[in-house]
Amino acid sequence: MKSNTDNPYLQINIGRFTTSNREPYITFDNIPDLSKVNQYELSMDFLIEYNKKGLSILLKDEDNKTISTCSASSDKLLYDKWYHYYLEYKDGIYTQTITDSIDNKIIQCDILDYNENKAVKYIYFPVNTETTGSNYICLDNISLTAPLLSTLTINVTDNEGTPVSNADITIDNNYKASTNEKGQAVITLPTGRYVIDVTAEDVGFALENLAVYAETQVKDITLNGTVNSQDYKILSVEENTVKVNTPETDNIIIYAAKYNNNILEKIEKLIPTKQYKNTFSDLPFTPDRVFMWTKDMTPKDIWPSEQ
């Protein structure tokens, strides 16, 4: 049996335990931020060596309050046999499933719609007993299929491929860093979807969607040249289509943005089809704002227009 795990996101008491004041349990060292983490799955094998009353698996939050209980009776879980346990979180819903060794489903617990941003912190595996110390449970092969935190390396270059030092990086207004002399910065953050904003004085800027999904990940950013404020005009913003009349310039860049409670949620770059012609952009969302960047690296609203 394993005595520990190489997973940096979990602390696990594994092995042979009686249920007398020492329940085997799993602790998330880093609680997932449910507003950022869309999906993860924890799986493990377990063996009940002696079982009178069955098994109850408890999910508890950081306050040690029970969120949900998954139970299986002794007639469903035979002693001295291995079983699989799965905990899945997806789109605001937790699901617990127990299968036998060849993945035949024994029980799937009631789906819990849990949107209070109170993530599971502890998972307890008590075995009901009549006599203290009469039952034993082993936990093994525990894995987390998606990391709860990611180490993101960001490489920033100008449009000629030269690394840019001292570039300011902001991700969703929550995570900030500056690049070193190699044009590189490292940020640790939960997996999820973000908007990344990078600016460097007298060099340029970039504003992009960012999907963070792996334990370690690299993002390359190329800064666009600075733009001058010009005459521009929104012709229409209807549902997911934006039509813009742009001036003649080689480097004008316009963005459409979607906000949620005043927090930038989605961003799309609008690229003119022809200079002096309308820009048509079929967006995956209806924008709340359309803006361009001025020479001093500040956004200037095109729509709704600044008063």
N, C-alpha and C positions, 0 to 999 in steps of 0.2 A: 504493500500500500504506500501511496505517496504521503510524505509528511509535510510538504509545503507546495507552493505553486510559484511558477515563474511569472504569473500575470501580475503586473504592478498595480492593478485596479482593485484587487480583491485581497482580503485577509481571511484565511480559511483554517478552521480547526478540523482536521481530517484524521481519521483513524477509528479506533474502536472505543466507543464511549458508552457508559451506562447512562441512564436518564436521571440519576440521582445528583441533581444540582450541577450537572455538566452536560448540557445538551450540545450536540454538535451544531455548528452554525457557520454561516458565511457572512462576512462584513464587506460592504463596498467601501474601500478606502477613499475613493472619490465618488461622491454621490452624483449620479447623472443629472444634468440640468435639463429637465423635461421640456423647457421652452426651446432648447437647441437640439437635443438628441431625438431623432425621429424613430430610431429602431435599434434594439440590441437584443441579444439572446444569450442566456446563461444555460449551460447544460452540465449534467453530472451523472455518474453512476452511483447507486447506493445498494447496500446489502443489509437486510435485517436478519441477524443470526438466530434470533428467537423472538417470536411475536405472538402476543396474546390478544391484543385489542386493536392492532392496526397502527396506521401512521397518520400524523397531522403535521403539515408543513405550514409554518406561520411566516407571513411577510409583515415586517414592521418598519415604520419610518424612523427618522433620526431621533424622534422623541420616544422611541420604543413602544409606540402605539400600534396595535395590530391593524393592518390594512385589509388583509384577506387571509383565509385559511383554506388549505386544500387537504382533504382527508380521504383515506382509502382504508377500508376494513380489512381485517386479517384474512378473510376468505378470498380477497382479491390480491393480497400481497403475501405470498407464501414465504416462510422463513428459509434461509439458506439459499436464496436465489437473488441474482442481480437484476436491478431495474434501472430505467433511465428517468431522469427528472429534467423538464425543460421549463424555464421561465422566459417568456417573451414579452418585450415591451414594443408596441408599434402604434404610432399615431394616437397616443393618449390612452391606450388600452393594455392592461396586463393580462396574460393568460398563463396558467400553470397546467402542465400535462405530465402524466406518468404513463410510461409504456414498459412493456416487457423487453427482454434482451434482443428481440428481433423486431422491435418497434411496433408491435401491436398495441393499440391504445387501450389502456386499462381505465383511465379516468381523465377527463378534462374538466378542470374546475370552472365555476362560473366566471365568465369574462367580467372583468372589473373596469368600468369606465372611470378613470381616476385622473381628473384634470386639475387638481389643486396644487400642482407643482411640488407635491410631497413625495419624493421618490422613495423606492425601497432602499433601506439602509442595511437591514438585517434579515437573514433567512434562517429560521430555526427549524430543526428536524427532531422534535421530541417524539418518542415512542410511548404510547400509553401503557402504563404498567399497573399491576396489582401489587407487586412486591418490589421494593426498591432494588435496583440492580439486576432485575430478572431479564431485561431486554437489552440487546446490543445493536448498534447500527454502525455501518462503515460508509464513509463518503469517499469517492475516488474519481479521477479523471475529470476534474472540474475545469471548465473552459468558458471564456467569454468571447463570443464570435465577433463582436464589434467593440473597439475601444471606447471608453467613455471620455477619454482625453486624448488629444492629438498634439504632437510637436510639429508645428508648421514652420518650415524654413522659407523665407521670402527673399528672392533675388531680384534686385531692382537695377535696370539699365536704362540708358537713354535710347533714342531711336537709332543710334549708331552702334549700339551694343556695348557701350562703355559703362562699367559699374558706377552707380550713383551713391555717394556717401551722404550721410545726414538727411536722408529722405524721411519724412514723417509718415508713419503708417498708422492708420486707425481702422479697426474692424468693428462695425456696428456700434461705434462710440464707446465700446466697453474695453477693448484690448488695443493697447498702443505700444509702439516701439519706434526706434530710429535705426537706420542702416549703418553698418560700420564702414571702414575704409574699403572693404571688398563689395560694398553694395548689398550686404546681407543682414537680415534680422531674423530672430527666432522667437516665436510666440507659442505658448501652450494654451490651448482652449478646448472646450468640448466639441465633439463631432457635431455637425449640423450645417445649416446654410446661412451665409452671411453676405454682407456687402463690404468690400475692402476699398479703402480710400488712401491713395499714396500721392504725396506732393513733395516737390523739392524746388526751393527757390531758384529762379533763373534757369531751371531745367525743364520742368513740366509737371504733369499730373496724370493719374489714372484712377478710374472708378469702375469697379467690376464686381459681378457676382462671384461668390466663392463657395464651393462645396467642400467641406472638410469631412473625410470619411475614413481615413486610415490612421494607424497609430503614429506613423511618421509620414510627412507629406511635404512636397516642395511646390511652391508657387512662383512662377517667373512673371515679373511685371515689367512692361516697357512703358516708359513715360512718354506722353505726347508732348509736342512743343507747346509753348505758351500761346494763348490766343489773344487777339485784340478785340475789344468791344466794337461791334459793328451794328449797322442797322439790320434788324431781323424782325420777322413777323410770323406769329402763329396764324395759320389760315383756319385750322379747325382741330379740335380734339373731341373725337366722338368714339365712345366705347374703347376699342383697342387699336384705333388708328389715329395717328398724328400726322398732320400735313403742315410743313414748315416752309416758308420762303426764306432762303439764306442768301447772304451777300457773297460776293466773289472773294474767296479766300481758300488757301490750300489746307489750312489746319483748324478750321472751326469745328468744334465738337459740341454736340448737344445731347443731353440726356433726358429721358423720361423716367419718373420715379413714382413708386407707390409707397405710401406710409401707413403704419398701423399704430394708433395712439401716439402720433408724432415721432415715431421711430421709423427710420428708413428700412423698408422691408425688401423691395425689389428695385432693380435698376437696369435700364437698357440704353445702349448707345444708339443714337439716330444718325445714320449716314446718308448724306444727300445723294440722290441718284445723279443729278447734274447741277452744276453751279447755276445760280439764278433760277432754278426750277424748284418745284415742290418736292419736299421729302415725304415719302410715304413709308410708314413703319407699322407693320402688323405686330402688335405687342401681345404677349401672353397675359396682359393685365390691363385694366383701365387706369391710366396715370392720374395722380393727384397734382403733379407738378412737372413742368418742362423747364429746363434751365441750361445755360452754358457757363463755361468758366472764363473769367476775365484774366487779364494779365497778372493781377496781383494774387491769383490763386483763390479767389473767392467766387462762389456761385452767383450768377445773376439770373433771376427769374425771367423767363419769357412768357410763361403761362402757369398759373395766373400772374398777371403782370405786377411788377413792384409799384407800389403807390409812392 
